[in-house]
Amino acid sequence: MDLSIIVPVYNVEKYVRPCLESILRQGLDEQRYEIIIVNDGCTDHSMDMIADLIDEHSNISVINQENQSLSVARNNGIAKAKGEYILMPDSDDLLIDGSLATLLEKALETKADLVVADFLEMDDEEIANVKDIPQPDAVFEEKTGEQLFLADLNPRQCYVWRTLFRREYLSEHRITFVPGVCYQDVPFTHECYIKAKKCLRTHWLLNIYRKNRGGSATFSFSKKKADDFCIIIAKTWELIRLENLSPQVLHKLQDDVFISLSSLSYATMYHSKDPAFRLKVIKDLRQKAPDLKFTNGMRAKTMSFLLRKAPRFYFTFFEWQNKIRKQLAKL
């Protein structure tokens, strides 16, 4: 089998049917691919909305599980997958009509570990009114994983749904999602890029990312998400210990983790003014990543020092610094 498409589903009754229909419109022979729906304990009518499609298509199977998170749903889907390649679209997004076959054929031809495509961002109104989407030329640039990591991985856009993953590559390197946490794409994509040998990068458009959807996994911040953020920072930082990483990779990896720390700091600062909660976030991070230390630039060095040596002053400095940066931006 050429391809396994894993679709985790949790309370997306408004969006899941368009997502599944966009997959079925790709024009692929159904003998070549499977769709694995992972019902992550839905409490709405999501599964009812696609029940007829599941019955009508023999290549669709369903995994039913208690609500365990997107990361566990993806891991369980990968464990069941039989395809040479794996695609993991989010259930509230869409595949662009006719976009998948071009990527899949190139992946099968080259046996690349990763095939990374481009995407569009649209809100609900834009999606409802979209007609034909012009595609750029299907030009593929071959890169090593290190080259792909250095040039193409935006740490703020660690989206797994834009990539075809060779299943044996994930298995050989035992790359899985951190169970039970949000932001699980971050350490997963970093590890995939860094360890890959042969990759393809193209500006061919694969997905429509549905932006500004209330209730999505990245829409709000909470104490649980603060803890999850600490976990993904620690898991991404662990990659520093991999052998034979070039100085350039080590530098970017440190910068990427620092960006995650800054995002955690901003979210915590705006979520709560409670000093006790803020201090708990810092202590949790220090516990999960005791060797976290940044050396690229004075700002990173200062925040790193306060994080380790003076956590009570960390957010005071962070707020002051943020005010200065805003004032400078107005000049």
C-alpha positions in Angstrom: 0.0 0.0 0.0 1.4 3.4 -1.0 -0.2 5.8 1.6 -1.9 5.9 5.0 -3.8 9.0 5.8 -4.4 9.4 9.6 -7.2 11.7 10.7 -7.6 12.2 14.4 -11.1 13.4 15.2 -12.3 15.1 18.4 -15.4 17.3 18.5 -15.1 18.8 15.0 -18.6 18.0 13.8 -18.7 21.2 11.7 -15.5 20.5 9.9 -14.7 16.8 9.7 -16.9 15.9 6.7 -15.4 18.6 4.5 -12.0 17.3 5.6 -12.7 13.7 4.7 -14.4 14.7 1.4 -11.3 16.7 0.4 -9.2 13.5 0.9 -11.6 11.4 -1.2 -11.5 14.0 -4.0 -7.8 13.5 -4.5 -8.4 11.1 -7.4 -6.3 8.3 -6.0 -7.2 4.6 -6.6 -8.6 3.5 -3.3 -6.6 0.3 -3.5 -3.4 2.4 -3.1 -4.2 4.2 0.1 -6.1 3.8 3.4 -7.7 6.4 5.6 -7.5 5.7 9.4 -10.0 7.7 11.4 -9.0 7.9 15.0 -12.1 8.8 17.1 -10.5 10.4 20.2 -13.6 10.0 22.4 -15.8 12.5 20.6 -18.7 13.8 22.6 -20.5 15.6 19.7 -21.8 14.3 16.4 -18.5 14.2 14.6 -18.6 10.5 13.8 -22.2 10.7 12.8 -21.3 13.4 10.2 -19.0 10.9 8.4 -20.7 7.6 9.1 -22.0 7.2 5.5 -18.6 7.9 4.0 -17.1 5.3 6.3 -19.7 2.8 5.1 -19.3 3.6 1.5 -15.5 3.4 1.3 -13.7 0.1 2.0 -10.4 1.8 2.5 -11.6 3.7 5.6 -11.1 2.2 9.0 -11.8 3.6 12.5 -10.0 3.4 15.8 -12.2 4.2 18.7 -10.5 5.3 21.9 -11.2 7.3 25.0 -10.1 10.9 24.8 -6.3 10.7 25.1 -5.2 13.7 23.1 -4.2 14.4 19.5 -0.7 13.1 20.1 -1.9 9.7 21.3 -4.4 9.5 18.4 -1.7 10.1 15.9 0.6 7.5 17.6 -2.1 4.9 17.5 -2.8 5.7 13.8 0.8 5.4 12.9 1.0 2.0 14.7 -1.8 0.7 12.6 -0.7 2.2 9.3 0.4 0.0 6.4 1.3 2.5 3.8 4.8 3.3 2.6 4.1 6.9 3.4 2.0 8.6 6.1 0.0 11.9 5.9 -1.6 13.4 9.0 -4.1 16.1 8.1 -5.9 17.9 10.9 -9.7 17.2 10.9 -10.6 20.8 10.6 -8.4 21.5 7.6 -8.6 20.6 3.9 -6.5 19.1 1.2 -6.5 21.2 -1.9 -8.2 19.3 -4.8 -5.8 17.3 -6.8 -2.8 18.2 -4.7 -1.8 14.8 -3.2 -1.0 12.6 -6.2 1.9 14.8 -7.4 3.6 14.6 -4.0 2.9 10.9 -3.5 4.3 9.9 -6.9 7.5 11.9 -6.3 7.9 10.4 -2.8 7.5 6.8 -4.1 9.9 7.5 -6.9 12.7 9.0 -4.7 12.0 7.1 -1.4 12.6 10.4 0.4 12.3 10.3 4.2 10.2 13.6 4.2 8.4 15.5 1.4 7.5 18.9 2.7 5.0 21.0 0.8 3.4 24.5 1.1 -0.1 25.5 2.3 -2.6 28.3 2.4 -4.2 29.9 5.4 -7.9 30.8 5.2 -10.7 31.5 7.6 -14.2 29.9 7.3 -15.5 32.7 5.0 -12.6 32.5 2.7 -12.9 28.7 2.5 -16.6 28.9 1.7 -15.9 31.3 -1.2 -12.7 29.7 -2.6 -12.9 28.5 -6.2 -9.9 27.2 -8.3 -6.6 27.5 -6.5 -3.7 28.0 -8.9 -0.7 25.8 -8.3 2.9 26.7 -8.7 5.1 24.5 -10.8 5.8 21.1 -9.1 9.5 21.7 -8.6 11.2 19.5 -6.0 14.5 20.4 -4.3 16.4 17.5 -2.8 18.0 18.3 0.6 19.5 16.5 3.5 17.6 16.7 6.8 20.1 19.1 8.1 19.7 21.4 5.1 15.9 21.2 5.5 16.1 22.0 9.2 18.4 25.0 8.7 16.6 26.5 5.8 12.9 25.5 6.1 11.8 24.7 9.6 10.0 27.7 11.1 9.8 26.9 14.8 6.5 28.8 14.9 5.0 26.6 12.2 5.9 23.0 13.1 2.9 21.6 11.2 3.0 17.9 10.5 0.1 18.0 8.1 2.2 19.6 5.3 4.6 16.6 5.1 4.6 13.1 3.7 6.6 10.9 6.1 8.1 7.6 5.0 6.7 5.1 7.5 9.8 3.0 7.8 11.9 6.1 8.6 9.7 6.9 11.6 9.8 3.3 12.7 13.6 3.0 12.3 14.3 6.1 14.4 11.4 5.4 16.8 10.0 8.9 16.3 6.7 9.4 18.0 4.6 12.2 19.4 4.9 13.0 23.1 1.7 11.5 24.5 -1.0 13.6 26.1 0.3 17.1 25.4 -0.5 20.1 23.2 2.1 21.5 20.9 3.3 18.0 20.2 4.3 18.9 16.6 7.3 20.9 17.9 9.6 18.2 19.1 8.3 15.7 16.5 9.1 17.9 13.5 12.5 19.0 14.9 13.5 15.3 15.4 12.2 14.3 12.0 14.1 17.1 10.2 17.4 16.6 12.1 17.6 12.8 11.7 16.4 12.6 8.1 18.9 11.8 5.3 17.0 12.4 2.1 14.2 15.0 1.9 12.3 16.9 -0.8 11.1 20.5 -0.5 8.5 21.9 -2.8 6.3 25.0 -3.0 3.5 22.9 -4.4 0.3 23.6 -2.3 -1.1 20.6 -0.3 -3.3 22.0 2.5 -5.7 24.7 3.4 -5.1 25.6 7.1 -8.3 26.8 8.8 -7.2 29.8 10.9 -9.0 31.6 13.7 -11.2 28.7 14.6 -12.5 29.0 18.2 -12.0 25.9 20.3 -9.0 24.6 18.3 -6.0 23.1 20.1 -4.0 26.3 19.8 -6.7 28.9 20.5 -6.5 29.3 24.3 -4.0 29.0 27.1 -4.4 27.3 30.5 -2.5 25.8 33.4 -2.5 22.4 31.6 -1.1 24.0 28.4 1.6 25.8 30.5 2.7 22.4 31.7 2.5 20.9 28.2 4.7 23.8 27.0 7.3 23.0 29.6 7.3 19.3 28.4 7.7 20.1 24.7 10.5 22.6 25.5 12.3 19.9 27.5 11.7 17.3 24.8 13.0 19.5 22.0 16.0 20.5 24.1 16.9 16.8 24.5 17.8 16.8 20.8 20.9 18.9 21.7 22.4 15.6 23.0 22.2 13.8 19.6 25.6 12.8 18.3 27.4 14.5 15.4 25.2 17.6 15.1 26.9 20.4 13.3 27.6 23.7 15.0 24.9 25.3 12.7 22.3 22.8 13.8 23.1 23.2 17.4 22.9 27.0 17.1 19.5 26.9 15.4 18.2 24.2 17.7 19.1 26.4 20.7 17.4 29.4 19.0 14.3 27.4 18.3 13.9 26.3 21.9 14.4 29.9 23.0 11.6 30.9 20.7 9.4 28.3 22.4 10.5 29.6 25.8 9.6 33.2 24.8 6.2 32.0 23.6 5.6 30.2 26.9 6.6 33.4 28.7 4.3 35.6 26.7 1.4 33.2 27.2 2.0 32.9 30.9 2.4 36.7 31.4 -0.9 37.5 29.6 -2.8 34.5 31.1 -2.0 35.3 34.8 -0.8 38.1 36.9 -0.5 35.8 39.9 3.2 35.6 40.9 2.7 32.2 42.5 1.4 30.7 39.2 4.2 32.4 37.2 6.9 31.0 39.6 5.3 27.6 39.4 5.7 27.6 35.6 9.4 28.5 35.9 10.0 25.8 38.5 8.2 23.2 36.4 10.3 24.1 33.4 13.5 23.9 35.5 12.5 20.5 36.8 11.7 19.1 33.3 14.8 20.7 31.6 17.4 21.2 34.4 20.2 21.7 31.9 18.4 24.4 29.8 20.9 27.1 29.1 21.1 29.6 26.2 24.3 31.1 24.9 23.2 32.8 21.6 23.0 36.5 22.3 22.7 38.7 25.3 18.9 38.6 25.6 18.9 34.8 25.6 21.8 34.7 28.1 20.1 37.0 30.5 16.8 35.1 30.4 18.7 31.9 30.8 20.6 33.2 33.9 17.4 34.5 35.5 15.6 31.3 34.7 18.2 29.3 36.6 19.5 31.6 39.3 16.7 34.2 40.0 13.3 32.9 38.9 11.4 35.4 40.9 12.8 38.2 38.8 12.4 36.4 35.5 8.9 37.8 34.6 9.8 41.2 35.9 12.7 41.4 33.4 10.5 39.8 30.7 7.8 42.4 31.1 10.2 45.3 31.2 12.0 44.0 28.1 8.7 43.6 26.3 7.7 47.2 27.1 11.1 48.5 25.8 10.8 46.5 22.6 7.3 47.9 21.9 8.5 51.4 22.5 11.4 51.0 20.1 9.1 49.5 17.5 7.1 52.8 17.5 10.1 54.9 16.8 
